[in-house]
């Protein structure tokens, strides 16, 4: 005697039904619609088309003229593109190659075959290289392929330094929207901020793109340049002198560098460090139990594709601490490294513990912060008074 209830599942039923429908399409039997593109006819089933395309579902179910027609002419789709699209609709697979990809994209976009567009994006991403990235970006923009667009941006961010050396003309012809996405990326580490500034200037001067200057310069992180670079490169450049926005950005960076202890609370997107991944830092310590170390080193993980080439770990140095220190504590807050306590070497050669600031020093620091804020408020009020005075004078002249 049988008892119980079980849901039984066939592994092959779905595929066999779709295969049978595809065979009917090939044989031209039991089909209820004929699609025409460039005078070439293709038999199909309305139910299959509506199941995989919003375009066809609307056409056949919303009382449109085509819903009762036996034949439908499709404009804006090539016969090659439609053939490939139908092959995908009935089999779930498609053979993509350079000669058909644009026709398939046009058909997939027009007929709203979203899964087909997704497959095309993955195919193009695998074909992405330094010779075709611009063409692929244009395709992504034309057919709204967000996955491909993101892949092109990531490719440029990673390989921008190499492309500037091997194919600089291509980089200088980048569309503004693409360059903007690249320059704003936190992972653009192949160039220094000074080199990024130089690239922006070259791009603006190429074909006179000066209408984008004020907006593009917002993506240069002037706060990451050192003071000498800001003075010698940025302030002396005609573009900066001709633009109030550029001058304000450079002055903002100079003020940021002058106010060292206020930097943690003055953070903006123009002072945020660029980085590829989480980074390991080693700060200070002891060498052979003799001297304290003041060096600051960091470890950059090697790219997976270059892992076999790089035989040694990728350690680099940053600006050292003022004095050597060991047995200290380190904390990271707001992208800043803070070192507290520990032992330092005295001028006599002996070691001594580092004293933490007492209440008196903390009060002093607090007063300095308050003075800084008051000074900034006074500057803003002074600017407002000047502007109000100018407006008042202008108004009197206009009435007179």
Buried (B, 14 or more C-beta within 10 A) or exposed (E): EEEEEEEEEEEEEEEEEBEEBBEBBEEEEEBEBBBBBEEEEBBBBBEBBBEBBEBBBBBBEEEEEBBEEEEBEBEEBBBBBBBBBBBBBBEBEBEBEEEBBBBBBBBBBBBBBEEBBBBBBEBBBEEBEBEBBBEBBEBBBEBEBEBBBBBBBBBBBBBBBEBBEEBEEBBBEBEEEBBBBBBBBEBBBBBBBBEBBBBBBEBBEBEEBEEBBBEBBBBBBBBBBEEEBBEEBBBEBEBBEEBEEBBEBBBBBBEBBEBEEBBEEEBEEBBBEBBBEEEEEEBBBBEEEEEBBBBBBBEBEBEEEEEEEEEEEEEEEEEBBEEBBBBBEBEEEEEEBEBEEBBBBEEEEEBEEBEEEEEEEEEEEEEEBEEBEEEEEEEEEEEEEEEEEEEEEEEEEEEE
